Amino acid sequence: MDQQLDQPIELKDPKLKDFAHSWVDSSVFLFYLQVFCMIALLIGGSYGLYTHRYKGKPQVNVPGNTLYTPQYK
């Protein structure tokens, strides 16, 4: 068997290792970056809704003269 096939090919041009010139590496990176951003947005939005949630019905003092059947003194 030929020894050259087992060894990795050394790239002579450093431009071939660049992010902008390798569309395979850049597309994989951008896909995982997009997935990470969507998950972070989902978790952040859920946390924001959780912290600003409706806490329940407050106790409101209603004057007696404004009720459906008003009560006067």
Rosetta constraint file for C-alpha pairs under 8 A:
AtomPair CA 2 CA 6 HARMONIC 7.65 0.50
AtomPair CA 3 CA 7 HARMONIC 7.00 0.50
AtomPair CA 11 CA 16 HARMONIC 7.29 0.50
AtomPair CA 11 CA 17 HARMONIC 7.90 0.50
AtomPair CA 13 CA 17 HARMONIC 7.81 0.50
AtomPair CA 14 CA 18 HARMONIC 6.89 0.50
AtomPair CA 15 CA 21 HARMONIC 6.81 0.50
AtomPair CA 16 CA 21 HARMONIC 6.07 0.50
AtomPair CA 16 CA 22 HARMONIC 6.62 0.50
AtomPair CA 17 CA 21 HARMONIC 7.31 0.50
AtomPair CA 17 CA 22 HARMONIC 6.94 0.50
AtomPair CA 18 CA 22 HARMONIC 6.46 0.50
AtomPair CA 19 CA 23 HARMONIC 7.60 0.50
AtomPair CA 19 CA 25 HARMONIC 6.93 0.50
AtomPair CA 19 CA 26 HARMONIC 5.87 0.50
AtomPair CA 20 CA 26 HARMONIC 6.92 0.50
AtomPair CA 22 CA 26 HARMONIC 6.22 0.50
AtomPair CA 23 CA 27 HARMONIC 5.79 0.50
AtomPair CA 24 CA 28 HARMONIC 6.37 0.50
AtomPair CA 25 CA 29 HARMONIC 6.18 0.50
AtomPair CA 26 CA 30 HARMONIC 6.01 0.50
AtomPair CA 27 CA 31 HARMONIC 6.01 0.50
AtomPair CA 28 CA 32 HARMONIC 6.35 0.50
AtomPair CA 29 CA 33 HARMONIC 6.07 0.50
AtomPair CA 30 CA 34 HARMONIC 6.01 0.50
AtomPair CA 31 CA 35 HARMONIC 6.27 0.50
AtomPair CA 32 CA 36 HARMONIC 6.06 0.50
AtomPair CA 33 CA 37 HARMONIC 6.13 0.50
AtomPair CA 34 CA 38 HARMONIC 6.17 0.50
AtomPair CA 35 CA 39 HARMONIC 6.24 0.50
AtomPair CA 36 CA 40 HARMONIC 6.08 0.50
AtomPair CA 37 CA 41 HARMONIC 6.02 0.50
AtomPair CA 38 CA 42 HARMONIC 6.11 0.50
AtomPair CA 39 CA 43 HARMONIC 6.11 0.50
AtomPair CA 40 CA 44 HARMONIC 5.91 0.50
AtomPair CA 41 CA 45 HARMONIC 5.93 0.50
AtomPair CA 42 CA 46 HARMONIC 6.09 0.50
AtomPair CA 43 CA 47 HARMONIC 6.10 0.50
AtomPair CA 44 CA 48 HARMONIC 6.13 0.50
AtomPair CA 45 CA 49 HARMONIC 6.18 0.50
AtomPair CA 46 CA 50 HARMONIC 6.09 0.50
AtomPair CA 47 CA 51 HARMONIC 6.17 0.50
AtomPair CA 48 CA 52 HARMONIC 6.24 0.50
AtomPair CA 49 CA 53 HARMONIC 5.77 0.50
AtomPair CA 62 CA 66 HARMONIC 7.21 0.50
AtomPair CA 62 CA 67 HARMONIC 7.57 0.50
AtomPair CA 63 CA 67 HARMONIC 7.24 0.50
AtomPair CA 64 CA 70 HARMONIC 5.90 0.50
AtomPair CA 64 CA 71 HARMONIC 5.22 0.50
AtomPair CA 64 CA 72 HARMONIC 7.06 0.50
AtomPair CA 65 CA 70 HARMONIC 4.55 0.50
AtomPair CA 65 CA 71 HARMONIC 5.24 0.50
AtomPair CA 65 CA 72 HARMONIC 5.95 0.50
AtomPair CA 66 CA 70 HARMONIC 5.86 0.50
AtomPair CA 67 CA 71 HARMONIC 7.43 0.50
